[in-house]
Amino acid sequence: MKFCFWGDISGALKGKTKGGAELQIALLAKALALNGHEVVIVDPYSKESFVTAEGIKLVNIPDWNKGIRGLRFFTNRVSALRKKLEEQKADYYYVRIKSYLHLIAYRACRKVNGKFIIALASHFDTLGIWEKFKNDRKAKFPLWELLSNGIPNYFAYKYLFKKADFIVLQHSGQNVRHQGFKKKNKIFVFPNIIEYKCIPKGKENPANYFVFVGSLTVLKGSINLFKLLGILDESCHIVVVGQPGDKRSKRIVEALCGKTNISFTGRVDHLQALKFISESKALINTSNFEGFPNIFLEAWASGIPVISLNVNPDNIINKNNLGVYCDGDILMMKHCIQTWNTGKFSKENMISYIKKFHDFSTAGERFLENLNAEA
């Protein structure tokens, strides 16, 4: 089988992950290549084309930035991307990160009689158009950004959900039936994957801090984090790894910088972020929307529990004793941190859970089994 992915993935292939969705695409591509399948990634943002050790062929688009800014999208980019995608003549075309440019991948897929796969990257993807708009406005995204990027993405995704051959969910709790699927559409669950052998293991005696890791945005819960840190006892030390991604979150960081029990590291590389997690008491998460956070998997692979405010994919935290789910209660989260007892959670249990459900080494086989079962 031949699989074609597209997007800004070259960094994730080289260990410089841009985001969770990019990392998952890179990992699945590696798993399929190691499983003996032909894998191509079209990355218009890469400066070079190359082949990875696993055999993934990454193809760039040298003239992607050619032309007048603003006009080159129409004069150059659309045709160049479509041509590169059509040239691959893949059996399957897979998209994940929300972008109206997926419409080009869809048309290329249909042109070569391939099968189109769309994978959810977040619970946000399951929302209706109006709900997405309200959440983006709450985050105070510039109106021009919403008009030129956000709203086109909403409508493109709704169209692609109807037209896709396969829909891939991160967990069974994600409901996308209301998006207008036809009976021919196939939906299956394929949990996020992780190379747990590459993750540093947590210490028996963790350092005296809890850690928040990720982009600081309203969607990712920066307002919730602000409320939590505002009421948390100053004896509890919090390390915040990441940088603000919107204007409101920048003001939140500025307001919190004076607190002696909070340390802001800014953005760090992936290995350094993993080190912060592995040495912590627990990972805290205040996001409003997540699909199946990679950061949760990285914590559990280290044997580090998670304290989550709103995110609990398919109730796995409770079912598998992987930490504490606070069910949206900020006061419960505060109490949990202030009375934390690391001994309640087994490192071996968390690592065993990762091996059973999210192991990279068997990911290629599991993905193909799902495709063949739904074909």
N, C-alpha and C positions, 0 to 999 in steps of 0.2 A: 504494500500500500504506500501511496505517497501523500504526505500531509503538508499543507502550506499554511503558515502563520504570517501575520504581518504586524508591524508596529515598532516602537522604539525599544527593541529587545537586546540590542548588541551589548549594552552595559550590563544587563543581568547575566548574559552568557560569560562575561569577563569578570564577574564577581562584584560589579558596581551597580547594585540594584537601584533602580529608579523608584519602584513602587511594588506593592504586593501583587498586583495583576501581572506586571511584567515578569516578576519572579516566577509566578505559576506557569506562565507561558513557556519560559525558558526551561523550567524543570520538566514539564510535560514533553517538550520537544526533545530534550535529552533522553528521557525515558523511552520514547518511541524510537529514537535513533538507535539506542542501545538494544532495543528489542528487534532490530533488523529492518526497520522501515525507512524509507527515504523521506527526509525531512528538510524543508526549505523555509527560511524566514526572510520575507521581504521587509527590509528596514530602510526606509528612505532617509532616515536621520543619521545613519552610520556613514562615517567618512570613507569606509573601505568595505569591500566584500572579503569574506574569509570562510574557512571551513574549520569547525571545532574538532577537538580530539574525539568526540563521540560520532562525528560524521555529519553534523548539521551544516548545511550550506546556507550561509547568510549572504543575501544579495542586496546591495545598496542601489540607490538611484543617484548617480553622479550629478545630474542636472536638476536635482530637487529644488535648489535655491536659485536657479537661473531665472532671470526675468525681473520685472518690476514688482516690488512688494505690494500685495493687495490684488494685483492682476494675475500674478504668476499661478495662483490657484487654478484659474480658468484656462490660462494660456499654456500651462506646462504640467502642473502637478496631477491633475485628474487623469489626463491621457497617459502620463508616464507611469503612474501607479497601476492603472488598469492594464497597460501593456505588460508590465513586469509580472503581475498576478496571472494574467492569461497565459503567459509563456510557461508557467510552471506546470500547467495541465495536471493538476493534482487530483487525487480521488476525493480528498476532503480539504475544505478550507475552514479554518478555525479562527474565530475572533472573540475577544474578551473585554478589552478596555473600551468604555463607551466612547463612540465617535461616529459622526455621520458619514465619515469616510468608509465605514464598513459597507455602505451601499455599493461602493466601487468593488469591494471584495466579493460581495454577493453577485453583482452582475458578471464579474469575471468567472466566478464559480459556475454560474448557469451557462455561460458561453462555452465552457469546456465540459459540460455535463457532470460536474462534480457534486458532492454533497456538502451542504453548508451547516456548520456547527456554530452556535452562539452560546457562550458560557457566561454565567452571572459572575460579576466581580464583587458585588455588594448587595445587601438587602435593599439599598436605594434603587437598584435596577428593577425591583418588583413593584415599585410604586407607580401609580397612574401619573399622567402628564401634569395635572393640576397639583398633585401632592409634591411632585418633584420641583415644580416652579415655586411653590410656597416655601419649601425648605431652602432653595437656593436664594430666594429673596431674604429669608431670615438670616442667611450668612452674609447678606449685604454685598453680593456679587455685583459688579458694575453692570448697568443696564445694557451697555454695548456688548459685554461678554455674554450675557444671557441671550441677546438677540442674534449674535453671530455664531455662538457655539452651543450654549446650553439648550435653547429651545429646538434648534435643528437636531441635536442629539436625542431629545425626548421623542420626537416624531420618527426619527430614523430607527430607534430601538423598537418602537411599537410596530412599525412596518416589518422589521426583520424578525421579530418574535413570531409574527404571523406566517412568514415565508420560510423560516429555517427548517431544515430537515431534522436537526437534533437540537434540543435545548439541554444544557448541562447545568445542574444545580449543585451548590456546594453542600447542601444538607436537605433533608426531607421536609424541614419546616418552611422552606421557601415556596410560596404559592404564586404561580405565574399563570394559572388557568384563566384569570380575568383579563389577560392581555390579548385575548382574541385568537387563541390557537384553533387550528382546524384539526380534525381527527387524524390526519396523516402525520402530524407532528409527533416526534418522539421525545420524551423527557426522561432523563435519568440522573441519578445522584452520583457525582464523582468528587469525593472530599479533596480539599487541598492537600498537596504532597510536600514532603520535606526530607532533605538529606540529613537525617538525625545524627548520623555518625560524624558529621562535620560540626555539630553543635557542642560547645563547651559544657561540661556537666557542672551542676551547682555544687556549692561547697556545703559540708556538713554544718559549718558555723557561718551563716551568711553575714554580710556586712550590715551595718545598722541603717538600712534605708529601704524604701519601696521605690519602684521605678515606673515611670510613664514613658513609653516609647512610641513615637509616631509624629506625623504632621499635626501641628496645632491649628485646627480649623473649627468653625462652628459645627460643621457636619460631623467632625471627629470628636466633638464634645468639649471644646475649649471652655465654653461657658460653664458646663458642669464641673470641669476641673477647677475653674476659678471659684465656684461656690464651695467645692469640697475643701480646697486649700485655705479658704477664708474662715472655715469653722474648725479645721483640724487642729488638735493640740500641737503646740510648737515643739513638743518632745519627739514628734514623729517627723523624721527626715524624708523628704521626697526628692528624687533626682528626676528631672524632666529632660528626656533626650529627644530633641527635635526642634524645629523652628516654626514660627507662625506662618500660616499660609493665606491669611486674609487680614483686612484692616482691623476688624474687631478683635481678632486674636492677638494682633500686635499690641493693642492697647492693654489687653489682659496680661500679657507677659511684662509689659512696662509696670503695671500696677503691682505685680507679684515680686518683682526683682528685689524689693527691700526686705522681704521676709527671710529671716536667718535660717529657717529650716528647709528652704527650697533652693535647690541648685539647678541652674539651667546650663546644659552643655552645648546647646545649639545642635546643628546637624553633625553627625559623626558617621564614619564608614560602618558598613554592616558588621564587621568583626568586632568593632569597638562597642556597638550597640548590644551585640550578643554577650559581650563580657559584662556590661552593666547589668543585663538581665540575670546572668548566671550567678552573680555575686549578691543579688538582692534577696530580700525576704519574700517579696512577691511582686508580680507585675500588676499594676492597676490600669483599668481601662474605663474611660468615661464617654465613649463614643455614643452617638445617637443611632447611627446606622453602620453595620458591618455585615459582611456575608459570612465568611469564616476566616477570621483574622490570622494571617501568617504569624503575627507576633504571639498569638496564643500558642500555636504549634511550637514555636521556638522556645517559649518559656517551658512548656511541658516536656519538650525534648531535653531541656536542661535539668528537669526535675523541680521546676519552680512553679508554684501555684499561681492562679490568676484571681484577682478581685475585680469583678466586672459589674458596672452599674446597670447597663441596659442590654448588653449583648450576651446571649446564651444560646448558640446555634443548636436547635433541636434538643434543648435542655441537657446538653452533654456535660456541663459543669457539675450539675447536681447528680446526674445518673452515674458519673464516673469518679466522683470525689476529686475533681481537678482544681478546686478552689472554692470561691464563694460568689454566688450570683445575688446581687442586691435588689433585683426586681425594680429598678428605677428609683430606689429610696436612698437619697444622698445621706440622710442621717444614719441609716444602717451601714452605709459604706464607711462613714466616719467612725462609727463604733467598732466595726470590724478591724480597721487599721489600728485603732488605739488599743485594742485588746488582742492583737494578733498572736496566734500560737502556731508557729511553723510546724510543730510536731504532729499536728492533726492530719498532715498530708504526707503520703508516701511518695518519695521520688521514684521508686521502682514502679509503682502503680501508674504514674504519669508517663514514664518512658514506655511502659508496656502498652499503654493506650495508643501512643504514637506509632509504635511498631505494628500494631494490629490494624489500624485504620488509615494511616497516612504515610506509609513507608514508600520511599522513592524507588527502591529496588524492584518492586513488583508493580509499579504504577502503569508501565506500558501495557503489560498483560491485562490488568484490570480495566484500563480504558478501552482496549480492543474488545474485551468480553462484553462491555456495555454496548458498544456500537453493534456488535454482531447479534446481541440479544434483541436489540430494538430494530434491527434492519428488516 
